[in-house]
């Protein structure tokens, strides 16, 4: 049994049913677009100078569906995830100065994948996840950098594929996910001072999983996509002062497995994902000032879902890997230019195609890419992208 590729389009099913079949999940064939993208990529690669991928060693275990959290020390805390056949309970630390991964033993924690992690003041909060038997976990815990489990707490609802977002108050919003049977609407707030979960005033208006929740500069949280049915395109704003959500204008496109990145000017870039029937190459911008979603005229260079989007220090966003519209895992990368509102191909590719990986900014224009799945395997390898400040723009 293999669980490292979640079939398309089963957005609302639990990972236990996301069994890999080495067949193309979308029945796609190589076509003119693939050839065109290849030729464009070759042209840009010939230019050079946009960026570079270099090996970063191997993790101690192959994993996808894991989390990677940057600590105050600059180290990266990598937690659990899934191999081909089972969830993990192990942890490791990546040291950027030495370029090495070191096992990080923490006793007494259950195996899990599809959990969430967030750095608080002096510890990493890990919530929920999926474990053996298709069970959605309720437990959460705070792990200090030294490895000590400082506090444990139980959510009211077991969940995976949820979101975790720190609020301006210091509290943490847990939204949606799957409870092992179905997508859920439930919201909970973790209060670090009390070390327990508090109920929201009411649940979300729609059940969501594989959605995104982005903290806005004004303190609200934008929750989008991951829903099905008539309300699939509607977004919600979580209002911390009222502990509830309200509807905002609908997105231009229904999607899940996308990325949502808050730009330096406060707007939010929503890119790619799984649409109603296919992987998307579209993107749109949410403007908190007008509460409107505006589609971008420029498309992604490649259809992507299950990819990553990393905000760089200069304000650009790097999109890496994912599952492509031609029915394959991607090794390509592209960059979004906020000032021009368009995407351009980086011109170099990762050593391995990856989806369901992590991409963590190391600062200085570098990004650590760890683990993930290819079409046939789960990876333990990692690599570092170094992108120039003034890369060759294809916009």
Residue pairs with C-beta under 8 A, 6 or more apart in sequence:
1 19
1 85
2 19
2 20
2 84
2 85
3 15
3 16
3 18
3 19
3 20
3 82
3 84
3 85
4 20
4 64
4 65
4 82
4 83
4 84
4 356
4 373
4 377
4 378
5 18
5 19
5 20
5 21
5 25
5 373
5 375
6 15
6 18
6 306
7 17
7 18
7 19
7 21
7 25
8 25
8 26
8 274
8 279
8 305
8 323
9 274
9 276
9 277
10 17
10 18
11 183
11 209
11 210
11 226
11 228
11 256
11 257
11 274
12 178
12 182
12 183
12 207
12 209
12 228
14 130
14 134
14 136
14 160
14 178
14 180
14 181
15 65
15 82
15 113
15 114
15 130
15 134
15 160
16 130
16 133
16 134
20 84
22 375
22 376
24 327
24 328
25 327
26 278
26 279
26 325
26 327
27 327
28 325
28 326
28 327
29 326
29 327
30 326
31 326
33 325
33 326
34 326
37 301
37 302
37 332
40 301
40 345
41 332
41 345
41 347
41 349
44 50
44 344
44 345
44 346
44 347
44 392
44 394
45 347
45 348
46 347
47 347
47 392
48 347
49 388
49 391
49 392
50 335
50 346
50 347
50 348
50 387
50 388
50 391
50 392
51 333
51 346
51 347
51 348
51 385
51 386
51 387
51 388
51 391
52 348
52 385
52 386
53 348
53 349
53 350
53 351
53 369
53 383
53 384
53 385
53 386
54 383
54 384
54 386
55 351
55 381
55 382
55 383
55 384
56 94
56 99
56 368
56 369
56 370
56 382
56 383
56 384
57 99
57 100
57 101
57 381
57 382
58 101
58 380
58 381
58 382
59 78
59 92
59 101
59 370
59 371
59 380
59 381
59 382
60 90
60 92
60 101
60 103
60 380
61 83
61 88
61 90
61 92
61 380
62 83
62 84
62 371
62 377
62 378
62 379
62 380
63 78
63 80
63 81
63 82
63 83
63 88
63 113
63 371
63 378
63 380
64 81
64 82
64 113
64 355
64 356
64 357
64 371
64 372
64 373
64 378
64 379
65 81
65 82
65 113
65 114
65 130
65 356
66 78
66 79
66 80
66 81
66 82
66 88
66 113
66 358
66 370
66 371
67 78
67 79
67 80
67 81
67 115
67 116
67 117
67 126
67 358
68 76
68 77
68 78
68 79
68 94
68 358
68 359
68 360
68 368
68 370
69 76
69 77
69 78
69 79
69 117
69 118
69 119
69 124
69 360
70 76
70 77
70 119
70 360
70 361
70 362
71 77
71 119
71 124
71 145
72 119
72 122
72 145
73 145
74 96
74 97
74 362
74 363
75 93
75 94
75 95
75 96
75 145
76 93
76 94
76 96
76 360
76 362
76 368
76 370
77 91
77 93
77 104
77 117
77 124
77 143
77 145
78 91
78 92
78 93
78 94
78 101
78 358
78 370
78 371
79 91
79 115
79 117
79 124
79 126
80 87
80 88
80 89
80 90
80 91
80 111
80 112
80 113
80 115
80 126
80 129
81 87
81 88
81 113
81 371
82 88
82 113
82 114
82 378
83 378
84 377
84 378
86 111
86 132
87 111
87 112
87 113
87 129
87 130
87 131
87 132
88 111
88 112
88 113
89 109
89 110
89 111
89 112
90 103
90 104
90 105
91 103
91 104
91 105
91 106
91 143
91 147
92 101
92 102
92 103
92 104
93 101
93 102
93 104
94 100
94 101
94 368
94 370
94 382
95 101
95 102
96 362
96 366
96 368
101 382
104 147
105 147
106 143
106 147
106 149
108 149
109 141
109 149
110 131
110 137
110 139
111 131
111 132
112 128
112 129
112 130
112 131
112 137
112 160
113 129
113 130
113 131
113 160
114 129
114 130
114 160
114 161
115 126
115 127
115 128
115 129
115 130
115 137
115 160
116 126
116 127
116 128
116 129
116 162
116 163
116 164
116 174
117 124
117 125
117 126
117 127
117 164
118 124
118 125
118 164
118 165
118 166
118 172
119 125
120 142
120 166
120 172
120 192
121 192
122 144
122 145
123 142
123 143
123 144
123 145
123 150
123 151
124 142
124 143
125 140
125 141
125 142
125 164
125 172
125 190
125 192
126 140
126 141
126 143
127 140
127 155
127 159
127 162
127 164
127 174
127 190
128 136
128 137
128 138
128 139
128 140
128 155
128 158
128 159
128 160
128 162
128 174
128 177
129 136
129 137
129 160
130 136
130 137
130 160
130 161
130 178
130 180
131 137
134 180
135 158
135 180
136 157
136 158
136 159
136 160
136 177
136 178
136 179
136 180
137 158
137 159
137 160
138 154
138 155
138 156
138 157
138 158
138 159
139 152
139 153
139 154
139 155
140 152
140 153
140 154
140 155
140 190
140 197
141 149
141 150
141 151
141 152
141 153
142 149
142 150
142 151
142 152
142 195
143 149
143 150
144 150
151 195
153 190
153 195
153 196
153 197
154 197
155 174
155 188
155 197
156 186
156 188
156 197
156 199
157 179
157 184
157 186
157 188
158 179
158 180
159 174
159 176
159 177
159 178
159 179
159 184
159 186
160 177
160 178
161 176
161 177
161 178
161 209
161 210
162 174
162 175
162 176
162 177
162 178
162 209
163 173
163 174
163 175
163 176
163 177
163 211
163 212
163 213
163 223
164 172
164 173
164 174
164 213
165 172
165 173
165 175
165 213
165 214
165 215
165 221
166 172
166 173
166 215
167 173
167 189
167 215
167 219
167 221
167 240
168 215
168 219
168 240
169 240
170 192
170 193
171 189
171 190
171 191
171 192
171 240
172 189
172 190
172 192
173 187
173 188
173 189
173 213
173 221
173 238
173 240
174 187
174 188
174 189
174 190
174 197
175 187
175 204
175 208
175 211
175 213
175 221
175 223
175 238
176 183
176 184
176 185
176 186
176 187
176 204
176 207
176 208
176 209
176 211
176 223
176 226
177 183
177 184
177 208
177 209
178 184
178 209
182 207
183 207
183 208
183 209
183 226
183 227
183 228
184 203
184 207
184 209
185 203
185 204
185 205
185 206
185 207
185 208
186 200
186 203
186 204
187 199
187 200
187 202
187 203
187 204
187 238
187 243
187 244
187 245
188 197
188 198
188 199
188 200
189 197
189 198
189 199
189 200
189 243
190 196
190 197
190 198
191 197
191 198
200 243
200 244
201 242
201 243
201 244
202 244
202 245
204 223
204 236
204 245
205 231
205 234
205 236
205 245
205 247
206 227
206 229
206 231
206 232
206 234
206 236
207 227
207 228
208 223
208 225
208 226
208 227
209 226
209 256
210 225
210 226
210 256
210 257
211 223
211 224
211 225
211 226
211 227
211 256
212 222
212 223
212 224
212 225
212 226
212 258
212 259
212 260
212 270
213 221
213 222
213 223
213 238
214 221
214 222
214 224
214 260
214 261
214 262
214 268
215 221
215 262
216 222
216 262
216 266
216 268
216 288
217 262
217 266
217 288
218 288
219 240
220 237
220 238
220 239
220 240
220 288
221 237
221 238
221 240
222 235
222 236
222 237
222 248
222 260
222 268
222 286
222 288
223 235
223 236
223 237
223 238
223 245
224 235
224 236
224 251
224 260
224 270
224 286
225 232
225 235
225 251
225 254
225 255
225 256
225 258
225 270
225 273
226 256
227 234
227 256
232 254
232 276
233 250
233 251
233 252
233 253
233 254
234 247
234 248
234 250
234 251
235 247
235 248
235 249
235 250
235 251
235 286
235 293
236 245
236 246
236 247
236 248
237 245
237 246
237 247
237 248
237 291
238 244
238 245
239 245
239 246
248 291
249 291
249 292
249 293
250 293
251 270
251 284
251 293
252 282
252 284
252 293
252 294
252 295
253 275
253 280
253 282
253 284
253 295
254 275
254 276
255 270
255 272
255 273
255 274
255 275
255 280
256 273
256 274
256 305
257 272
257 273
257 274
257 305
257 306
258 270
258 271
258 272
258 273
258 274
258 280
258 305
259 269
259 270
259 271
259 272
259 273
259 307
259 308
259 309
259 319
260 268
260 269
260 270
260 271
260 309
261 268
261 269
261 271
261 309
261 310
261 311
261 317
262 268
262 311
263 269
263 311
263 315
263 317
263 338
264 311
264 315
264 338
265 338
266 288
266 289
267 285
267 286
267 287
267 288
267 338
268 285
268 286
268 288
269 283
269 285
269 309
269 317
269 336
269 338
270 283
270 284
270 285
270 286
270 293
271 283
271 300
271 304
271 307
271 309
271 317
271 319
271 336
272 279
272 280
272 281
272 282
272 283
272 300
272 303
272 304
272 305
272 307
272 319
272 322
273 279
273 280
273 304
273 305
274 280
274 305
278 303
278 325
279 303
279 304
279 305
279 323
279 324
279 325
280 300
280 303
280 304
280 305
280 325
281 299
281 300
281 301
281 302
281 303
281 304
281 325
282 295
282 296
282 299
282 300
283 295
283 296
283 298
283 299
283 300
283 336
283 343
284 293
284 294
284 295
284 296
285 293
285 294
285 296
285 341
286 292
286 293
287 294
296 341
296 342
297 341
297 342
298 341
298 342
298 343
298 395
299 343
300 319
300 334
300 343
301 332
301 334
301 343
301 344
301 345
302 324
302 325
302 330
302 332
302 334
303 324
303 325
303 326
304 319
304 321
304 322
304 323
304 324
304 325
304 330
305 322
305 323
305 355
306 322
306 323
306 355
306 356
307 319
307 320
307 321
307 322
307 323
307 330
307 355
308 319
308 320
308 321
308 322
308 357
308 358
308 359
308 369
309 317
309 318
309 319
309 320
309 336
309 359
310 317
310 318
310 320
310 359
310 360
310 361
310 367
311 317
311 361
312 318
312 361
312 365
312 367
312 387
313 361
313 363
313 364
313 365
314 365
314 389
315 338
316 335
316 336
316 337
316 338
316 387
317 335
317 336
317 338
318 333
318 334
318 335
318 336
318 346
318 359
318 367
318 385
318 387
319 333
319 334
319 335
319 336
319 343
320 333
320 350
320 354
320 357
320 359
320 367
320 369
320 385
321 329
321 330
321 331
321 332
321 333
321 350
321 353
321 354
321 355
321 357
321 369
321 372
322 329
322 330
322 355
323 329
323 330
323 355
324 330
328 353
328 375
329 353
329 354
329 355
329 373
329 374
329 375
330 353
330 354
330 355
331 349
331 350
331 351
331 352
331 353
331 354
332 345
332 346
332 349
332 350
333 345
333 346
333 348
333 349
333 350
333 385
334 343
334 344
334 345
334 346
335 343
335 344
335 346
335 387
335 391
335 393
336 342
336 343
337 343
337 344
337 393
337 395
340 393
340 395
342 395
343 394
343 395
344 392
344 393
344 394
344 395
345 394
346 387
346 391
347 392
350 369
350 383
350 385
351 381
351 383
352 372
352 374
352 379
352 381
352 383
353 374
353 375
354 369
354 371
354 372
354 373
354 374
354 379
355 372
355 373
356 372
356 373
357 369
357 370
357 371
357 372
357 373
357 379
358 368
358 369
358 370
358 371
358 372
359 367
359 368
359 369
359 370
359 385
360 367
360 368
360 370
361 367
362 368
362 384
365 386
365 387
365 388
365 389
366 384
366 385
366 386
366 387
367 384
367 385
367 387
368 382
368 383
368 384
369 382
369 383
369 384
369 385
370 382
371 378
371 379
371 380
371 381
371 382
372 378
372 379
373 379
